[in-house]
Amino acid sequence: MTKTVDPPRSTTAGLDRALVSLGGLLHDWLPRQRWFAGKDRPVTELSVLSVTELFPSCLHLLVHADHSPGGGAAPSGDCYQLLLGVREHRAPTLERACLGRAVKGPLAGLAVYDALQDPHAAELLLERLRIPGTAGPLRFETAPRARIPGGLTPRLLDADQSNSSLVYGDSYILKVFRRIQPGVNPDLEVPGALAAQGCPRVPAPVAWFRTTEPSPATLGVLQPFLPNAADGWTLAQRALAAEDDFTTEAHELGRATAEVHLALAAALPSAVHDEHRRTAEAMSARLDAAAHAVPALRPFVPGLRGAFDALATCDTGPLAQRIHGDLHLGQVLRADHEWFVIDFEGEPSRPLAERRGTQSPVRDVAGMLRSFDYAARQRRPWRPEWARRCREAYCAGYAARAGWDPRETHALLRAHETDRAVYEVVYEARHRPAWLPVPMAAIERLARWRG
């Protein structure tokens, strides 16, 4: 028999009561999650911003993890979305999902677990999405004329992601955002705008949910799932393993990227002249921060800064517009001989306002070029010619559809590729130290660039 849960309410007292039950469990569990962004900084304080009973024995929480050192320092940290199941007895099938047992507060004596790993809870979450409605500050909405069938079997994707994704019956995929920032998430905004534009390269949203408290924010998006698709990274690795050429696929991917850029310029008409000096200043600031965090980067700073100095004086290049923002081989799918682009969230570590702003489309091109280099370095011996041919084919495909060639924008391409490599160095140093030599090789090349 399941014990009745008296959920804490979203009042100040209710939030405090939730923290009494969950604070210790979350303090241990959160930093171990793949999507937790503050692994290199201790959590100095946890606060519950919102708690809602989503359905019986399942709580929806927004939790702020503070990393400020104290002593009057300004708060620093991130807001995370959690769906926590509570039950009297620990189920053996949910052992990996279990945070532990609450010892005090309103949930005392109950086992607490990550509800997204519970098939029953995942089924109930889809039911919430199928029919528009509310649950406290949560709002569940569907696209016009969307008809989502019930009874679809859920499975949680076990992937290296900064969010959590559930696949329902090979028909739909639900991305649950973990790191929450106020505002409309681009992964809802951009595919919706492209669908209205009739762009076939991006699966259109069919349902989503959001919150109105403590600030309006997007929480998750449901889209069609492509069951027979393979992502670009997997396809590139297969080609490398078989010593096959990948230039045809790279050329087609370049055309697909250009088509998405053209559709974005029409769907979200905000194209402006890029302020290269301001962009270069932001890149230079990121380089300084990265060199402070990763000492191995410091000897290359003068050469890398030259790329940003050249960008500051550049007066050519395409107009700035809405772009993908984090484009690489893992963000594209190939199904039925066509490329599709997914995951328009951008880099989650960057402010939402920046990710929703206009940027040069060269940034997306540079991200994909870096991804070809990453793919080629996953096998020994390293095959730099494979990466070079893919890079050339991709740019040629892009130029054939876009009407301009990224390779002719030397200062822009070098600056954006350098900025991307600097980001990769910090990411790998924090999350995958064994991979750090991959971006560091690019750093050495880009610091010596004289083209």
N, C-alpha and C positions, 0 to 999 in steps of 0.2 A: 504494500500500500504506500502511495506517494504522500509524503508529508506536505501539507498545505504551506505555501510560501506567502508571507506577508511582505510584499515588495516595498522597499523604501521609496517614498514619493519624492518628486523633483522639487522639494522645498529645501531651504538651507538645512533644516534639521534632518530631512530625509537623506540629503547628500552626505551629511556627516555620519549618519547611521550606516549608510552603505560603506563608507570608508572604514568604519570600525570593523565590519565583517571582512572586507576585501583588501584593505590596505596592505597587510603583510603578504598575502598571497600574490597580489599584483606586483609588489616591489621585487619579489623573487622571479616571477614568471615573465614579466614584460621584457626585461633586457635580453632574455634568451630567444626572443622571437625574431625571425628573419626580417620582418618589416619594421622592427624597432630601430629608429634612426640614431639614438644616442648611445650606442654601445661603447664609445670611447670616452663617455662622460658619466660620472656617477649620478644616480637619481637622488636628489636632495629632498624632494617633496612630491607627494602624489595628492591630487585633488580630483574629486568626482564632480564634473560639470553638469551632468545630466544622467538620470537613471529612469528608465521606463520599462514596465512589464510588457514585453512585446507579445507574449502569449504565456499561458500558465507554465511556470517553472523555467522561464527564459527571460533574462533581463538584458536590455540594451543600455550600454553605458558610453558616455564620452568622458575620457579621463585625461587630465593634464599631468604630464611628467616634467617636473622642473629640474633643471641642471645648474641653476645659479649657485655659486659657492656660499651665499649667505652674507652676513655682515653688511646688509643694506644694498647689496647688488641688485640690479634690475632683474626681474624674472626672465628666465630663458628656458625654452623647452618646446614640447609639441603636444598636440591633442590627438588622442588615439580613439578609434571606435572599437568597442568590444561587444560581442554577443556571448553572454555567459549563461550556461545552463546550471540549474541547481537541483539536486536530487538527494534523497535520503541515503541511498545505497550506491556505491561506486560500481558502475557497470564494467566488466572486464574488457568489453569491446572499446571502451572510451578511456582506457588507462593512459594512453599517450596524450589524451586531450585534457587530462585532469590537472587543475592547478593545485588541488589539495582540499582540505576540509576546514571550513570556517570554524573558529573556536569561540567567537564572541559576536555580539551584535545581533541584528534581526535574522541573520542566516546561520547562526551558531548551530553546529552539528551537521550541517549539510555539505555534501561534496560539491565543489564548483569546477566546471569544465568549460572548455571552448566549444560553444554550441555549434559552430560551423562544422565541426568534425562529427556531429551527431546527425545521422541521416534523417531521423524523425524531425528534429528542429529545422533542418534544411528544407524539408518538405513543407513545413508550416510557414517558413519564410517565403517560399514561392507562392503559397496561398495568399499571403498578405499582398504580394505584388500583382497577382492576377486580378484582384478587385480593388479599385481605388478606394482609399479611406485614410483614416488617421488613427494614431495610437499616441496619446499625449502630444508631445511636440513633433512626432514623426508624421510625415506625409508620404503616402504611397500613390504613385501616379502612373498612368499608362498612355502610350501614344494613341492618337485617334485611330479607330478601326482595328486596334490590336486585339487579337483573340488568343490568349495564352491557355493551352490545355492544362488540366490538372493531372495529378497522378504520375508525373514524370520522376523517374528515379534519379536522385542527386548523387554526385561524387565530387569530393574536394580535390582540386588539382594539387598534386605534390610537386610544385615547381618553385624555382628560385625567384620569387617575386617580392615586390614591395607592397603588395596587397594580397587579398585572398580571393580565389575564384572558385565558384561552384558550377559544374556542368550538370544540366538537367536533361536526362534522356537523349543525349547527343543532339538536342534541338536548340537549347539556349545555354548561354554562359552568363553568370552573374558575377560581376566584379564588385567586391565589397571593399571600399577604400578603408585603409587602416589609419593613415595619417590625415587628419582632417584640418582643412583651413576654411575660413569663412568665404562664401561666394559660390558661384556655379563652377563645378569642376569641368575643365575642358573635355574630359572624356565623355561627358554628356552633351555639352554645348556644340562641340565641333562635329561629331558624327551626326547629330540631329540636323545641323545646318547643311551638311553635305548631302544627307538624305533628301532634304527639301530641294536641293539643287539637282538631284537626280544622279549623283555620282555613284557608280556601281562598285567602286574600289573599297568602300568602307561599310561594314554591317551597321544597319540603322538601329538606334535604341528602340526597344518595345515597351520597357517599363523602367522605373527608377524610384528611389526613395531619398528623402532629404529630411533635414531637421530645421525647425524654426528657433530652437534654443540650444545653447546660449546665444548663438548667432546663426543666421541662415547658412546652410552648407549642404552640398551634395554628399550622400552617404554610399550610394551604390547604383549600378546601371546593369540592366538585363538586355542582352543582345542575341541575335541568332548565332548559333554555334556552327562552325564548318567542320563536320566530323571527319571528312577525308582529307583535310588540309595538313600540310607540314610547314613548319616555320622555316624561314630562310636560313637560320643558323644550322638546323638539322640537315637541310638540303646541301648547304655548303660543306658541312663535315662529311656527308656521304660522298660528294664529288671528290673531295680531297683524299678520302680513304681509297676510292677506286681509281685515283689518278685521272679523273675525268676533267674535261674542260667545263667551266661554269660561266663563260662569257655570254652565251646566248641568254641564259637566265638573268645575268647581271644587266644586260642591255634592256631586256623587257622590264626589269625592275626600275631602271632609270626612267623609262617612259611612264610607268605607273606612278612613280613619285612626282613627275612633272604634271601628270593629269590631276593628282590630288592637289598640288599647289595651285594650278589654274582654277580648279573648282573652289578652293578655299578663297581665292582672291575674288571670285564672283559671289560666293555665299556669304562671306563676311567682309564686305568691301571696306577695308581700312588701310589700303596700300598707301604708304607715305614714303618720302625720301628718307633713307636710313641715316641717322645721325652717327656717322662713323666715329667721330671723336668720343662721343659719350659711350658708345659700345666698347671702344678700345679702352677707355678708362675703367669700365666695369670689368673687362677681361684682365687688365693689369692688377686690379684690386684682388680678383680671385687668385691670380698667380701669387701675389704676396701672401695671402692667407694659406694657400697650398704649400708654399715653401716653408712657412712657419710650422705647418703640421707634419710635413714629410721632408726631413733633412736631405734625403737623396736628391731632391729636386733643386737644391740651392745652387750647385755649380752651373746649372744651365739657365738660371734666371736671366742673365744679361742677353743671351742669344734669343730666348723666348720673348723677352720684352720687345726686341726688335720687330717681331711680327705685329705686335699691337701698335707700336709707333708707326709702322708703315700703314696700318689700317686707318689711323687717326688722320693721315694726310690724303687718304684715298678719296677720290671724287667720282668714282664710277661704280657700277654694279646694279643689280635689280632693285626694284622698290621693296621696301619692307612690307610684310603682310602677316596674317596669321599662318603659322606653320605647325608641323607636328611637334617639334621641340625636343624629342629624344629618339630620333630615328636610328635604328640599327637592324641587323638581320633577325633578331628575336622579335621585332615589332611588325614583321610582315609574314603573311601566310600565302602559300601557293596551293590552289585547289582548281581542278579541271583546267590546268594549263594557264591559269590567270593569277595575278598577284593581288592580294588584298592588304590594306594597311590597317593596323589596329593600335590600341593603347595610346590615345591622344592626351593622356594626362600630363605629359611633359616630365621633366625631372622633378620628382616630389620634394627634393631638398630645397628647391627654389620657391620664392614667394608666388602665391597664386596670381597676383596682379602681373608679375613678370611673365608667367607662363601664358597668361591670356593676352599679353601685349603683342604688338607687331614686331617681327624680327626678319632678318634677311633669310630667304629660302636657302642660301648657301650653307646656313647652319645645319639644316637637315642633310644636305649633300655631304657635308664634312662628317657628320655622324655615321652615315653609311660607309663612307670611305674608310673610316677608322674600323668599322666592323669587319670589312674584308680583311684588313690586316690582322685583327684578332683571330679570325677564323683560320688564316694561313699559319699562324703561330701555334695552333693547338696540336700540330703533328710534327714529328721529327723525321727527317730533317726539315727545317723551315723552308717553305717554298715562296720566296718573295716574288718570283715571277708570276705565280698564280694570283697573288694579291694585286700585283701591278696590272695584269691583264683585266681582272675584274673591275678594278677602279676605272680604267680607261673605257671599258665597255659600258659601265654604268653611266659615266659622264656623257658618253656619246648618245646613249639612249635618252638621257635627260634632255640633251641639246636638241635632238630630233623632234621632241614633242614640245618643249618649252620655247624654242626659238632663240635661246641664248645658251652659251657653253660655259659651265662653271669653271672649266680649266683656263678660260681666258680672264677670269677675275682673280689674278694671282694673289694680290694682297688680301682680298676677302677670304679666299679659300685657305691660305696659310694661317690667317688669324683664327678662323673658326676651327680649323683642324687642331691648332695649337691649344685653343681654349678647351676643346673636347678632350685632348690628351691630358691636360692638367687635371680636369675633372676625374678622368679615369685613374690617375695616379692616387688621388686622395681616396677614391672609392676602394681601390684594390688594397691600399695600405690599411684601411679600416676593416674591410670585410673579407678579402681574399688575398692575404699577403703573398701566397705562392704565385699569383698572377701578376704581381707588380712588375716583373721584367718586361711584360708585353707593352704596357704604355711607356715604360721608361725607354725602350728601344725607339719608340716614336719621338719621345722627347729629345733624345740625342740627335735624331735626324732633323727634326724641325728647328732645333737650336742652331744647326749648321746651314740651314736653307739659305741659298744665295740666288734662287730662281726668281 
